Structure formats: structure tokens, C-alpha cells
Amino acid sequence: MRGKAKMLLLPFNLVWLALILASLFDKNVAYNEDKVMATIQQNLIYALFPGDKWPQTRYTFNAGNGFTHWRYNQLFDIAENDNTETPRGSTQSNDAFMYDEWIFLQQNNWIYLQSEWVYRKNEASYLEGEWIQNKVNVGGINDAVSRLINKVERFTSDNSNLYSFNHITAENDLKEYDAAQKEIRIRTSLRISPAMPKEEKKRRLSRRKKFLSKFCQCFTPSSTSPPHTSHHDTSTHHEPSTSHPETSTPSRKNRCEELIELIIRCKVFIRDLHSEGAEGSLIDIFSFMNNYQPLGHLRQILNLSTVQSQWLDKAINERIYQEHLENKMRKGYKNAIVQGAGPVGLYAAYKLFIGGVNVTLVNDRSENYTRNRVVFFDRKWMSQLRFFLGTEFDDLFYDNENGEKSLGRILDEDIGFVNIKHMETFLMNRLKVLSNYINGQQENQQEKAFLNLIYNTAVLNIQTDYEKPLAILGAPVKRPDSFDFNHVRKMLTNYEGVVVSDEIIGIPFDLFFCAGGARDQIRTQFIEEPKQLTESVNYGVVIFDKENTSIKVFEDSAAFYRDPMVGMTEHLVNQNINGLIEESSLSKPLKTKYANLTEMILKDNQIVVRLFESNPTLHIASITPRALVNFIEDLENEKGNNEDLKGYYDNFHEELQKRWAKALFSYTFSTRHPGRLGKVVIEGHEDEQVASSSTGYRSKGKARKPEQILSFDSYSANTSTFYVGIYGVENPVKEISGTKDSAIIAAIGDANTSAHFMTSSGTSTGKFG
């Protein structure tokens, strides 16, 4: 592999376009805090920083200075032809060719590479500036630009009404259309028939009057719409009109339907542009449409693609189902199993279904299982999610009309920043809606399309002694009581070739995607065991839930520190870790060895901290001091020799980690915002000073209500320290055979290459083909 995990290349003949998602990483990042390398990939992280405060974190191309070594090599790799004789492209949009880079490489046969320091682990090397011959395959990029120009011209020609709307008025019009359709449904439910009992007539008349009165008060026509007079007939002698004041004419209704069709086409165009292997894998779409006149129409297409409405959600369901049926006719594969319901697994289920394959997603955890970790989604993801999630996308990433803060945020360059538990919940709920829609289609009795989401069920093994390889479903090892055999069997009613025996269900498959994480057992057993790609480093992470999601703890949404450890002295002393050990019931040798743990921690040269803040949560991660790592390892060893005291050791460990976490927060907050000390407190510790120099939570004996109260998240691997190394598989695809037919197993996401919060991980789409 080339420094980063490669996307899959399927070693079989009937290659089809589907999804491979991988978590990308830069192995240099954890060691580059002294001089942050300005890589485009790291913009997934640094998009959080204000550009004026952290200009060195943003990659910008300057023709006068030439390229850095790393960027030239990156562009060379992106443009290099693969085994299909086409440019391999980038697995994320942030790496793609900028417009200025493309122009420069076309015009120059010789390129100057800047001198620069390169940091790896604890070593630094200096690269001299040099002139080199330009060997980038610019021709492949030229072809991509030409293809995109043709696509945009064809789209603009086929959609002559493209400029009949703008995205702002379009969204307002469709909101009114949603309201009109809702009114029609309500009015229909309030209709009165002569045969109705008298009491039912009176009840409906009362409800109808209240509804019409409320609707007349709250409805305001769009300023972009032609003026209309609202006429709601509230007479009890006539049936109310089923037409909305804004849709009372066929022309108005037709205009809305025309708008919906146009927006769906725009969404699909942008989605496909950022799909696996498309032009968005080679060129930075934002950069080109803003600087290259032949692609100027892309801006209008992109703007309209962002419009969302409830009625559009229904149209999206229809589009996904139709694409499934169309693609199904061209595929040689019928059934896919996705093991794992993280963002990658859930998203893979959607992409596989739209690609024409019936999908069964299996997860050994409850659908209510949550993980509290922030993740970044690059533009390829966001373009796909904007189409798939519909209105749920706006609910996830934008503040609502009532001023309530969103769970996630859209950063520069259309990068998404959200807690993984929220993304999983939104994707799961959206798949459920889609599954219900599929099951509700009349023609589906013949098509037999399905999208199953099965939780509390494990893939125990794959058996190959059947005609086709069989995935064996059963009770999760750690939670056997959660498995509902009858429920799972009922869900698989439409699945052909199911084998049932002794509380175990076997289902045949054509494609099996391992998305179960870095420890995926099916991946290890049937593909290969992952290899460690980076040195393991011990990290600590603390996750706080914010009581008031509308108030930020830190001015910036992210902060990186690599400071002298001596700065932690005051904050560690305040937590009295030495006293905790002295007063404990640990063994005397252990207490003696670490009697001065605080001082031992302070012997480290520096403290490395990375902080991320979303609206609901605050994440602080750090490289764990060596002394603390040693103490925890000795503590775990002693616990292993005292099984009867396991509960005591666990409680002591939790308290130790919380004290370290509080010291870490106190240091980080007091360093960043010395003027706000006492205004942000940790729940249950309101009387503790953030630092001795703080005015504290109390002033002159009077308690002051803090602006923000943080609480330890109880549903995550919180206040924990652990070793992190990047692991990956060299050959993530394998063909396995049954007695008569074969199937493909592929590792995706963390099962392909693991990633972690502290190593500047982002999530991106990829391809295989």
C-alpha cells in the first residue's frame, strides 16, 4: 500500500460499481505538532480553525513558490494511471487538483520543489529545494475536466428551467408546498359524510374550525410567490376546499412539481459527481466552478441540490427505489450482507441497495448502542448524505428555525463535523424509512427487493459446505439474551435459500462486507489478519456532555497544544493524585512505588492535547504521560491477582482517570480562556477552582451560576487511556467458494484500515472496480 490504505480492486470479472468506504489517516500527523504540516488531507481537521489565527494549517498553492515535495508527490499519485489506464484519483475530495495547480502544471515542464522540514516520529529531516521535470499525468486531468464540461453543458441543455428558480425561493416555495400537502391530508381526515353519527359530525366540525382558524393565522405567503388572497371556507354547510391558497391553481401545483423534479436531478448530478471514480475524485469542484468559466453553471446546480423539503424526501425514496430496480437488471449479484452498523456499514447498505443489490445489515449490538466520538466527513460523503438524508441532513447539520443548535456542523469546503452517535442514529432511521417504503410498494411482490436492518444478531461464522457460502446468524457472544430468533426469521421471509436450525439461521450471499471495526473476526478469519502500520502510542480521552448546547466552552471548535509539561503543575497538584494513592487500599509496594506520581508525571517534557467541541459535547484527548501509563499497567496487573477486589480496583481506576481528566480540562481551559475561569464547571465539582489564580465559582461568599456545566458522559469509553496504533489489511478482498458457487468478502472502514480521533482521521468514500 502507498502510505495510506488503498481502496479495493476486485479480483473478479463481473466488476460493478458499489461502495467502499475507508477511514483515511496521515501517519505523520501525531508527530508534527512542532511544525504542523499543511497537508490538504489535514484540512478535514483544520477547517475547524479560524483562518486568520492558524494560517499555517491551510494549504494554499502559490505559483511563485512552487510545490512542496509532499504535494507534488500527492498530485503525481492522483493523476497516475491505474490498471484500468485511467487516473487512480483520490479517495477524498480534499486531496484533488485545485484549479490553480492544474493551470500551473499544464504550463510548466519544470517545477520547483520547496525546501522543507519533514517530521517523522521524533526525527526531523531537511529536504533541499530542487528543480525537477514535471511528470504529472496532466492529460488524465484534462480529460476529466473535458468530461465534466460536457456533463454540465448537457445537464444545462436538458434542464432549460435551471435558472427559473434560485435555491432560496425554491426552499421557501417547497416549504409552502409541504404545508399545503399537510393541510390536504388533515382536511381529508376532517371530511364529514351524511352517514356519520351525529356526535362524530360535531367532533369533526369542532376540530375543523380549530384547524382552519390556526392555519389562517400562521400561514404567510412567500414573498417570491404571486400575491393570493386566502379563502378558507369555515362554513359548516359546505365541505372545505382541499386546495391550499398557494396551490389553488394547477399552474402553481405544476410549478412545485416541476421544481421538485429539477432539484432531484440536481441532487443526483452532484451526488454522482462525487461518487466513486467520478470527476470529483480528480479535481476540486469548488475551486474549478469558482475560477473556470466553462464550469460556472455548476454553482447553480450545486445550490439547488442543497434544497430540502418533506415532499422532496418522498421523491428521493422513489428515486432510490427506481435506481435499485434499474441497476438490478444489470447486476450479476442479488444479495449482500453488511456486518456492522457504524457510519460505514450503514452508508454501505444504502449504496449497495441503490446499486441494485438486496441488502441485509447485521449488527451484534442494540440499535440504541451509542459511541461518543467526533468524526469528519469530507465533501464526497456530504454530497451523498445531502441526497440520502434529505431533510434529516438539515436537522443534523443546521440550526433550526427556533434557534436550537444543530448536532453537527458544516465546516469550510463542505466538510461535515459531527458526533458519530448522531450520524449513526440519523443513518439508521433513514434506512428504516427507506425499508418501509420498499416494503410498501405493490410491485415489490414481484421484484422482491428488500433492505433489512437486523440488530442484536451476530454473524457467527461463514460456512462453505453449501452450494453458496452461508452466513451463520445467531446470538451475540457477549449478549446472548438479546437475540430474538423468531423476529429475525420473520424479517428474512423474502430471503431465498435461508437455512434454519437450532436457534441459528443461515443466509446465502453474493457479497459480504466486513464493517465490524478494527477487530472484525470474519475479516481476520476469511481475508487476513491486520498488520500494524504505525507505532502504538498511549492516549487518554475525556468526553463531556454540555448542559447548555448553545454555549461554547472554547472560542474555537478545536485546539491543538504541545506545551511544556511544567504548565500542568498547578492543575495536577489541585487534583491531589498523590493523596488518592496514599489513602487507597492498594498494595504497599504499589503505593510506595507511585507515592509521588504527580511529580513523576511532571518529568515528561511536554503535554500534547487535542480538543474538539461540537454543540452537544466536548472531547479532550492527550498523549498519556509515561508515568501514568506505567502506573495503570501495574494497577491492572495487581487487579488480576485480586479478582475478589475487582470492583474496588475499577472504581479506583475510574477516579484516577477523572482526576487526570479534570486536571487536563483545567489546564486547557485556563490556558485558552483565563478571563472566563469559574464560568464553566464540571458537574459535581462546582466548588473546585479551575486554577489557583481563578476567581472561582464563588465570589465573596456568593455563589455565581456558571455559564456552562459539563458532565462526564456515561455511555462512552470515557476518561480512559489506551494504546492506539493504525492497523490495516494489505489485500482487503477475497473470493470464497461454496460447493457450486462463489462469493466475495471485502473489508471496509476500520476493518480495512483503522483510524482514531488523535491521528487526524477523516472518513471518505472510495471505490472498487
N, C-alpha and C positions, 0 to 999 in steps of 0.2 A: 504494500500500500504506500501511497505518496504522502507521508506525514500526517494526512488526515485519512479517515476511513473512506474508502471508495464506495460508491453506490454499486448496487448489484448489477452484474451482467449475467443474464440467464443462459445456462449452457444447454439450451434445447431449441428445437426448430420452430415450434409454433409460438413465437415470441409475441406478446401482446403488451399493450401499454397499460400499466397499472401503477400502483403506488408503492414506492419505497421511501420511508421516512427515516432519517438518521439524525441523531444529535451530534452536532459538529463541535469541534473544540480546536483550540490552538495550544499546543503543548508548551509553548514558550511563556504563556501568559502568567502563570503562577510565579514566575521568577523575574518578572520585568517591572516590578513596581518602582525601582530606582529610576528607570527611564522607560516610560510607557511607550511601547512600540505602536505607532499609528497604523495599525492594520485595518483594512476595511471590515474584515470579519468582526473585529472587536467593536465596531460601531454598534453592534447589537447591544453591547453593554454601555458604551459611551454616549449613545443617543440620550441617555438619562441626564447627562451633564450639560449645564448651560455652556454654549459655545464660547462665550466671552471669558469664562473663568477657566476653561480647560481646552484651549485651542490645540494643544499638542496631542490631544486624543483623537482629533478628527483628521481623517485622511483627506487631503486635497492635492490635486495634481497641479504642478507648476512647470510649464514647458521650459522655462528658463533654467530650472534646476535639474531637469531630467527626472529619471525614475530612481527610487530606492531599489536595492537588489531584490528584496523580498517581493515588491510589487511587480517588477518586471518578470520574475520567475512565475508569479501567480498568473499574470496575463498570458504568459507563454503556455502554461498548463491548460488554461481555459480554452485557448484557441487551437491547441494541438488536436489533430485528428485522432479519433479512437479507431477501434476495429471495424466501425461502420463507415469509415472515411468521411466522417463529419466531426466538427469540433466537439470535444467532450463536454464543454460547458462547465458551469459552476453549479454546485448543489445548493447555493443560496444566492439571492439576488444582490446581496451586499458586496459580493466579490466581482460582479460583472463589469464589463468595459464601460467606463464613463465616456461621454461624447468627446470631451477634450483629449482623452487618451487615444481614442480611435482616430481622430484627425491627426494627432501628432505622429502616431505610428504609421499612418499612410504616407506621410510627407517626409519621413526621415529614415534613411537606410542605416545610419549610425546613431547610436543612442548613448548618452552619458549616464552612468550609474553612480549615484552619490556615494560618498564615503559615509560610513555609519558604524556605530557600535551594535553588536549583536550579543544579547544576553541569553545564556542557556544555563539553567540551574544556578550555580554560584560562580560561574565563569563568564568572562566577557572577552570578546574578540573584536578586533577592529578590521573593517573591510575598507580598503582604499578605493577612492573614486577611480573609475576607468571608462574608457570609450569601448563599446562593443558593437558588433554588427547586429542589426535588427533582424531577428529570426522568428518573430511572432507571426503566426499564420493569419495575417490581416485579411487575406482573401476570404477565409471562412467567416469572419465577422462581417465583411462587406456583403456576403451572400445573405446573412441573417438580416442585415439592415434592409436589403432589397426585398426580401420576403415580407418583412414587416410593412414596408411601404405599400406593397401590393395588397396585403391584407387590409390595411387601413383604408386604402382607396376603394377597394371592393366593398368593404363594410359601409363606407360613407355613401357610395353609389347605390347600394341595395337598401339603404335606410335614408331616403330623401327627407324624412321628417326629423333627422338627427338634431337639427338646430331649431326645431319648433318648440322645444322645451329647454329650460335650464334646470339644474338639479335642485335649486331651492324652491322654485314654484312647483316643480314636479312633486317634491316631497309633500308640500302643503296640499296640493290637489289630491294626492293619493290618501292623505290622512282624512280629508273630507270624504273621499270615496269610501274609505273604511267605515267612517261614521254612518254614511248613507246605507251601506250594506247591513250594518248592525241594526240600524233603525228598521230596515225592511224585515229583518228576522224577528225583531221584537214586535213590530206591528202585526206580523203574520201570527205570532203567538197570542195576540190580543184580539184577534178577529172574533166576531160574535155571529153565531148561526141561529136561525129561528128555532131549531130543535133543542137548543141548550136549556138546561134547567134555569129557573129564574134567579136563584142565588148565584150561579156561575156567571150569568149575564151581568149581575150587579157587581160582582167581584172584578170581572174583566173591565167593565166600564170605569170603575174606580182606578184600577191600575193604569188604564189607558190615559185617563185625564192627567194623572200624576206624571206619567212619562212624557206626554206631549208638552205639558207645562214646563217641565225641567228642560226638555230638549230645546224649546223655543228660547229659553233664557240663555242657554250656554252656547248655542250654535252661532258662530260668526263666519260669514263667507270669506273666502280667501281674497286678498287684495288683488291677486293676479287673475281672478275669475271675473267674468262678466257680471254686472250687478243683477241680482234677482230679488224678487220680493218673496218672503217666506210666507207660505199659505198652509197652515196646519188646520185641518178641519177638526175641531173638537166637538162638533155636534154629536149628540147621541143618536141622531136619527139616520146617520149615514156612516158607511164604512170609511175609515181613514184612508187617504191615498197611500199607496205603497211606494210613492216616489219621493225621493229626497229633494229639498229645494235646489240643491246643486246638481242633481242628476235627473231633473224633471223632464228634460228633453233627451231624445235619442242621441242628438249630436254631442251633448255633454257626456253621456254614458259611453258613447263610442270613443270620444276623445280619451277618456280614462282607460278604456280597454286597449286603445292604441298605444297609450303611454306605457302601460304595463308590459305589453309585448316588446316595445322598444327597450325598456330597461332590462328585461330578461336577456335580450340579445346582447346588450352592453355588458351585463354581468358575465355572461358566458364567454364573450370575447376576451375580457380582461382575465378571467379565470384561466382560459386556455393559453393565453399569452404567458402566464406564469406557471403553466403546468410543466410536467416532466419533459425536458428536452426541447422546449419551445424557445422562442427568441429571448424571453426574459432570463434564460439561463446564460445568455451570452452578452447581452447589452443591458445597461441600466436604463430602464424605460423612462423613469422620471427625468434623468439627465438628457436623454435624446428628445423627448417631446417638448422640453422647455427650450432647447437650443437648435433643433433641426427642423426647419420649416416643413419639409415633406411629411413629418410626423405630428404636425400641430393638431390635427383632428383627434389625436389620442387623448388630449386633455378633456374634450367634451365627452368622449366615450367613457373615460375614467370617472368623471364627475357624475354622470348619470348612473354608472354602475354602483355608486355608493348609496343610492336612494333605497330606502326600506319602507315597507308597509305590510299590514296584515294580509291584504289581498295579494301582494307580491309573494308572501310566504306560500300561499296556496299554489300560485303559478310556478314557484320553484319546485314544490313537490311534484307537480305534473311534469315539469321538465326533467327532473331526475329520473322519474319512472319511465318516461319515454326514451331517454338516453339509455337506460338499462335494457329496455326491450330491443332497441336498435342495435346496441353493441352485442347483445346476447346472440343474435343471429350470426354474428361474425366470429364468435369465440369458439375455441375448441375445449373450453373448460366450463363446467357447470357450477361446482361448489367449492367455496373457500372457507377455511376456518381461520379465525384470528384469535390467537391466545393472548389475552391481556387487554385490559380496559383503561390503560393510561391514554394520554392525548394521542400518541402514535397509533395505538391499537384501534381506538375509536375512529380516528380520522381514516385509517386504513380501511375500516369496514365501509365507510361512506364511499371512498374512492373505488373500492373493489365492486361495490354494488352498482355504482354509476357506470362502471366499465363493463357491465353485462354479466356479472357473476352473482349467484346466490351466496349470501354470507351468513355464517353463524359465528358470532363473537362469544367467547367463553372466558369467564374470569372467576378465579377461585375466591375472590373476596366479595363482600356485600357491595351493592350499588351505593350504599351510604358511606363506604370507606373513603376517607379523605387524607390527602397529603398536603402539608403546608410548606410549599416551596415556590419561589418565583421562577418563572421561565420567560424566555423571549421567543417571539415568533417572527420570522423575517417576512419580507413582502410576499414571497410565494405562498406562505401559509395564509397571510392575511387576505390575499385576493381570493383564495379558495374558501376561507371561512366567511368572508363577506357574502359570498354566494350561498353557501350551505346553511349558515345560521340564520340568515335573513334578519328579522327584527331583533332576534336574540343577540346578534352581533352588536347592535347599538346598545342594547341593555347591558352587555358585558363591558363595552369599552367607552361609552359616553355617559356623562351626567344626564339624568333625566330632566323633564320639564319642571319638576318640583324642586330642583336644586340638589337632589340626592346624588352623592358621589358614586361614580361607577366603580366596579370591582377591579377593572383593569384600565389601561391607558394606551393611547396611540402615541408613539414617540416619533421623532424625526424619521423621514424616509419610510413612513408607513410600517414601522416596527411595532409589534404588539408586546406589551409588558403586563403579565397577569399572574395571579397565583394559580398553581397547577390544579388545585382542588376545584376552583371555579371553572376553569377551562374543561376539566373532565365532566363536571356536572352539566354544563351547557351542551357539550357534545353528546353526552348520554341522552339527555332529554330530547334533543333534536332528533337523534336516531330513533327514539321511541315514537315520536310524532310521525316520522317517515315510515317506520314499520307499520304503524296503524293505518296510515294512508295506503300502503301497498296491500295490506290485508283487506282493505275496504273496496278495492277495485273489482268490479264484476268480472271483467275479462281475466282476472288473475286466477280464476278457477282453471282456465286452460293454460295460462302462462306458467303457473306455479312458481312465481317469483316470491322470494322471502328474504327478510333481513331479521335474523334472530339475535336477541341480546340475552345471554344466559349468565346469571351471576350465581355465586355460592356453589360453583361447579368447577372441578379441576380436570385438566387433561392429564390423566394418569400415565398414559403410555400411547405408543403407536404400534399397532400390530400389522405385520406384513404377510401373515399366513391366510389372508383373504384375497379374493380376486383383485380388489383395490385396497390400498392401505387404509386402515381403520383407526380413527382417533378414539381412544377409550375415555369416556367421561364418567366421573364418579365423585365421591365425596372428597372435599379438600382434606388433606392430611391433618392440618392444624385445627380445622373447624368441621369435623365430620357431621355434626348435628345440623349444620346449616344446609345440607344438601337435600333437596326435595325431589326425589326420584320421579314421582308421578307428574309433578309440574314440568320437569324437563322433558319427560316422554311426550307430554301433551304438546309442548312447544315445537317438538320435532315431527309433528303429524305429517307435514308435507315433504319431509325429507326422505328421499328414496334410498333404500338399501340399509336402513337402520337395523342394527343387531342389538337385542335386549336380552340381558341375562344377569340374574343375581345382583340387583341394585347397581348394575353397570350398563351403560349404553355406549354402543359403538357406532360411529358415523363415518362413512367413506368421504374422501375429499380428493380434489384435484390439486388444490394449492393449500399449503399450511404456512401461516405467518407467525413466527415466534416474536411476540411483542411483550413478553413477560418480564422484561428487565434484564439487568446485568447477570442475574443468577438463573436465568431461564434453563430449566433442566432438559426440556425437549431439545432446545438448541444444542446444549452440551452433548446430549446422548446421540442425536442423529446428524448433526452438522459437524461441530468440532468444539473443543474446549477453548474459551477465550484466552488470549495471551495478554499479559500486562504490557502496556505501551509506554507508561510513564512511571517514574519513581513514586512510591506511596508517600504521602505527606499526611500528618495527623491534623485534622481541622476540628474546630468547635463551632457550633451554630446555636444561636438562641433565636427563637421566634416569639414575638409578642403580638397579641391581638390588641387593636386600638379601640378604646371605648367610644371615642368620637371619630368616626371615619372621615369627617370633613376637615379635621385639623391635622396639619402635617407636624410631625415631630422634628424633622430636619428640613432646612431650607431647600436643599437639593434632594432629589429622589434617590440619589446614590452618593456614596462617599468611599474613597479608597485612601487608606493610610498605611504608611510604612515608617513608623516613628520610633525613636529610641524607647526601649522598654522602661527606662527610668521614669518616664511620664506616667506610668501606671502605679507608681509607688503609693501615692496618697489614696488611690481608689482601692487598691488591694488591702492596704492596712485597715481601711474602714470596714472591710468585709470580715476581718479577723479570722482568716482561714487557719492560722496557727492555733487560735483558741478552739476552733471547731475540732481540730485533730486532738489537741490536748485533753479536751473534755469528753472525747469519744470512748467507746468500749472496744476500740481496735486493739490488736496485739501490741504489747510493749515494744517489740523490735520495730514494728512498722511506725509506731508513734515516735519512737526515738529517731529513726532514720529521716523522718519528714517533719520533725518538730519545728523547723524553720522553713517550711515550704514557701512562704511568701518571699523570703529572701532568695531562695533557690530559683523561683520563677523570675525574679528581677535580674538574675545573672544573664538571661538571654539578651542579646544585643538589641533586638527590635521587636516591635509588635506589628503584625500585619493584619489589617482589618478591612473587610469589605462589607458595605452596608447597602441594603436595598429597601426602599419603602414604597409600598403600594397603598391604596386608600384604606384597606382593612387591616393590613399587617405591616410589621417591621421585622426585617431579617438582619441579624448581625452575625457575620462569620469571621473567623480568625484562624490563623495557624496556631495550633496549641503549643504553648511553651514546653520545652523538653522535660523540665522537672515535673510538670503537671501530668504529662504523658506517662512518665515513669511511675509516678505515684498511683495513677489509676490502674496501670497494669499490675502493680504489686497488690493493690486493693482487690482486683479481680481474682488474682491467684489465691489470696487469703480467703476470699469468699468461697472459692471452690473447695477449700479444705474445711469449711464450716457450713455445710449445707443447711443445718438446722437454724443458722442465723442469716440465711439468705435475705430475708425481708429487712433486717437491720442494715446489712451492707448496702442493699439497694437504696434504702432511704438516706443513708449517709452519702452515698454517691450522688443522689439527686440534689441534696442540699449543697454539697461541694460545688456541683456544676452550676447551680443557681447563683451561688456567691461569686463564682468566676464570671458568670453572665452579667450580674449586676455591676461588678467592677468594670467590665468591658463596656457596658452601656454608659455608666457614669463617666468613664474616660472619654468615650466618643462624643457624648452629648456636651460635656463641659468644654471640650476642645473646639467643637463646632459652634456652639451657641452659649458662650459664657454669660451673656446677658439674660438668658431665659432659665437659669438654674432655679429649680423649685416649681417650675410651671408644668413640667412633665414628670410624673412619678410612676413607680411600679406598684400595682395593686397589692395591698397588704404591707407595704413598706413606705407608707406616705410620710412617716416621721423621720425617715433616714435622709441625711443630707446627701446631695449628689456629689459634693466635694466640700472640703472644709471651708473653702472660700465662698461657698454658696450662701445666699440669704436664707436658703432652706425653704421648707414647706410652710413653716410657721414664722411669723414676723411679729415681734413684740408681744408674744403670748397669744396672738390671734391667728387662728387657722385661716389660710387662704385656699380657696378652691383652685386646684390645678387646672390648667387648660386641657390636659390630656392625661388619661390614666391607662397604663399598659398592663396587660395581664399575660402570664405565661400560657401559651397555647397548649392545651392538654391533649390534643388529638394528633400531635406530630412527634417526630423523634427530636424532641426539644431539649435544649440545654445539654446537648450530647457532644462527645468528642469521638472521632472515628478516623480511621485511615482511609484516604481516598487515592486511588490510582485509576488511570484510564485503562480499560480493558477492551479488546476488540477481537473479531474473528477475521482471519485472512480470506477465507472462502465462505461467504455467507449464504450460499445457495447450494442445495444438493438434491439430486433426484433419487427417490427410493421406489422400490418395485414391490407390488403385490404378486399374486400368483399369475395374473393375466394382464394387469395394467399398472402403470406407474403414477407417481405424483411428485410434486415439487415442495420442498420445505425451504423457507427463506427466513433469515434473521433480520429484523428491522428494529429501529430505535435503539434503546440501550442494549438490547440483545445482540445488536450488530456492533455498536461501539458505545460504551458507557460515557456519561458526562456528569458534571457536577457543578453546582452553584458557584463554588470558589474558583473554578477554572474557566470562567467566562463562557459558559455553554449557551448555545442558542439552539433552536430547533428549526429545521428547514426541510423542504421537500427534496426529493432526489428522483432518480429514475432507474429503471432497468429495461433493457430492450435489446 
